Amino acid sequence: MSRFVSSMRPLLMAAAPTAARAARPVFARHLAAAAAAAPKPAELSAAKLEITKTTAPKTPLPHNELVFGRSFSDHMIVAEWDQKTGWSTPKITPYGKLQLDPSCTVFHYGVECFEGMKAYKDKAGKIRLFRPDMNMARLNRSALRLAMPSFDQKELTEIIKKFVKLEEKWIPQEKGYSLYLRPTMIATQPSLGVGPSSKAMLFVIASPVGPYFKSGFTAVSLLAQSSYLRAWPGGTGDAKVGGNYAPTIMPQVEANKKGYQQILWLFGPNDELTEVGTMNCFVYWVNEQGEKELVTPPLDGTILPGVTRDSILGLTRKWGEFKVSERKLTMAEIVKASNEKRLLEMFGAGTACIVCPIKAIRYQDKDLVVPLDPANPTAQAGPLTKRINETILGIQYGEIPSEWSVVAE
């Protein structure tokens, strides 16, 4: 008997792999069927939007009493996400407090990102958004950088369109006024462990705002700062996350005490220019080759890819009147250009202000004067700064036709 088993062993061993191979397709089909039968995590969907209107509507403040981010509209958008079930039904509800577990990840590790965008009302009463696709794409990138969920960008845009139409009375019609929108995503897993959150919440709140400069441009003075860093290679400088902003508050307070309105954030041994406060930085000068040039630092991972930044680059390249570059700039280059009278204008750029003219920089215990408008000694902004501002305003309010201005219909 043992000799029989021994003689059969080679045959059995040869047959085993063949049987295993034959079983694999069957097993694979069962796995595929099980995966197909399992419920897929739900996507964010504007078609599912539920709206509950407030029973206690508020009265918007008079325009002259508006302070940025201090008063809020009647409603908010809320949608929650779960790792297993996906996105919940998005809702527009009365503006109110959030109920969250005190152990939520957002409170302990700062797992949070946000956007800043605006809704405008044109002369015909139509509500417009400015390049919302860019805000949605950046919010998605920021969320993924923090291991939070992504969402369908077009669906959230449609939800926001319905939201701003509901909040129409909160959008002032005068030029320069708008409804500031703050889409935000936070990690809500009730856990003290550091790791990807299995739960998240997406919400959008809105605040009516007036012009950044209430009585025309007011140029700012900067304190060049290299002791503190806003961002660094490999960090989150290119994402709009709360952790980028909180550490800048104390240095900003110190700069204000010294009489400077904003910080010029420098980086590296060569004091490279990065950002101005919370804005992208632009320099307009005559370069060493004798060309008029508009320069902004490149998107190297430390710079936030601003919507206004991209718009300025697109506009000025389309004008074709001077060279437009994205490259590194150092304070040594700025000082040299100033000494040689080649520095023409500098400004910050962002959603809140569009452009913010710069008149001086404190660097290495010296004040460097930045020109504004040589033709008008009382002007608070240079010709290019004013032109960019007027052009983007015209697009935002529908006065200049552009695909960047999206009507909420």
Secondary structure, DSSP 8 states (H G I E B T S, - for coil): -HHHHHHHHHHHHHHHHHHHHHHHHHHHHHHHHHHHHS---B---GGG-EE---SS------GGG--TTTS--SEEEEEEEETTTEE---EEEES------TTBHHHHH--EEE--EEEEE-TTS-EEEESHHHHHHHHHHHHHHTT-----HHHHHHHHHHHHHHTGGGS--STT-EEEEEEEEEE--B--S-S--SEEEEEEEEEEE--SSTTS---EEEEEE-SS-S--TTSSTTS-BGGGTGGGHHHHHHHHHTT-SEEEEEETTTTEEEEETTEEEEEEEE-TTS-EEEEE---SSSS---HHHHHHHHHHHHHTSSEEEE---BHHHHHHHHHTT-EEEEEEEETTTEEEEEEEEEETTEEEE----TT-TT-SS-HHHHHHHHHHHHHHTTSS--TTEEE--
